[in-house]
Amino acid sequence: MNIYEIKYRIEQIRDEDTANDCITTIKTYTNVLNIDEEIALTGAQIRLKHKMGAVDSLILATAILHDLKVLTGDQHFDGMDEAVMI
């Protein structure tokens, strides 16, 4: 989960209280993974290879290193094994 993007998108269309409530709910039912050196270095390589933005590169690196899936509607993830398009 990407708390930054979730907070930004929800607050963009709703308000700060709604965004904060969503983040609280997400944190209650999920594990939050911090960006460590391995994720950062892998993210940099992904960004160079795929010409993705920094945030998306870090999301993909986290998914790869933790054997997770990225749930996304972003088209630049389309076709990647780690992505589930929604």
C-alpha positions as CSV (number, residue, x, y, z in Angstrom):
1,M,0.0,0.0,0.0
2,N,1.2,3.4,-0.7
3,I,0.0,5.7,2.1
4,Y,1.4,8.8,0.3
5,E,-0.7,8.2,-2.9
6,I,-3.8,7.1,-1.1
7,K,-3.7,10.2,1.2
8,Y,-3.1,12.5,-1.8
9,R,-5.8,11.1,-4.0
10,I,-8.5,10.9,-1.4
11,E,-7.8,14.4,-0.1
12,Q,-7.8,15.6,-3.7
13,I,-11.4,14.5,-4.3
14,R,-12.7,14.6,-0.7
15,D,-11.2,16.3,2.3
16,E,-8.4,15.8,4.9
17,D,-10.6,14.1,7.5
18,T,-11.8,11.5,5.0
19,A,-8.2,10.8,3.9
20,N,-7.0,10.5,7.4
21,D,-9.9,8.1,8.3
22,C,-9.0,5.9,5.2
23,I,-5.3,5.8,6.3
24,T,-6.3,4.8,9.8
25,T,-8.5,2.0,8.4
26,I,-5.8,0.8,6.0
27,K,-3.2,0.7,8.8
28,T,-5.5,-1.3,11.0
29,Y,-5.9,-4.1,8.5
30,T,-2.5,-4.1,6.7
31,N,1.2,-4.1,7.4
32,V,3.0,-1.0,6.5
33,L,6.4,-1.6,5.0
34,N,9.1,1.0,5.3
35,I,11.5,1.9,2.5
36,D,14.9,0.4,3.3
37,E,18.2,0.5,1.4
38,E,17.4,-2.6,-0.7
39,I,14.1,-1.2,-1.8
40,A,15.7,2.2,-2.6
41,L,18.5,0.6,-4.7
42,T,16.1,-1.7,-6.5
43,G,13.7,1.2,-7.1
44,A,16.5,3.2,-8.7
45,Q,17.3,0.3,-11.1
46,I,13.6,0.0,-12.0
47,R,13.3,3.7,-12.6
48,L,16.3,3.6,-15.0
49,K,15.0,0.6,-16.9
50,H,11.3,1.5,-17.1
51,K,11.5,5.3,-17.0
52,M,8.9,5.3,-14.2
53,G,8.4,8.0,-11.6
54,A,10.2,7.7,-8.3
55,V,7.2,6.7,-6.3
56,D,6.0,4.1,-8.7
57,S,9.5,2.6,-8.9
58,L,9.6,2.3,-5.1
59,I,6.2,0.7,-5.1
60,L,7.3,-1.9,-7.7
61,A,10.6,-2.5,-5.9
62,T,8.7,-3.2,-2.7
63,A,6.3,-5.6,-4.4
64,I,9.2,-7.5,-6.1
65,L,11.3,-7.8,-2.9
66,H,8.4,-8.8,-0.7
67,D,6.7,-11.1,-3.3
68,L,3.6,-8.9,-3.3
69,K,1.2,-7.6,-6.0
70,V,0.6,-4.0,-6.9
71,L,-3.1,-3.2,-7.3
72,T,-3.2,-0.3,-9.7
73,G,-5.0,1.4,-12.5
74,D,-1.8,3.1,-13.8
75,Q,-1.2,1.9,-17.3
76,H,2.6,1.9,-17.0
77,F,2.3,-1.1,-14.7
78,D,0.2,-3.0,-17.4
79,G,1.9,-6.2,-18.4
80,M,4.1,-6.5,-15.4
81,D,3.9,-9.7,-13.4
82,E,3.8,-7.9,-10.1
83,A,0.8,-5.8,-11.2
84,V,-2.9,-6.5,-10.9
85,M,-4.8,-4.0,-13.0
86,I,-8.0,-2.6,-11.5
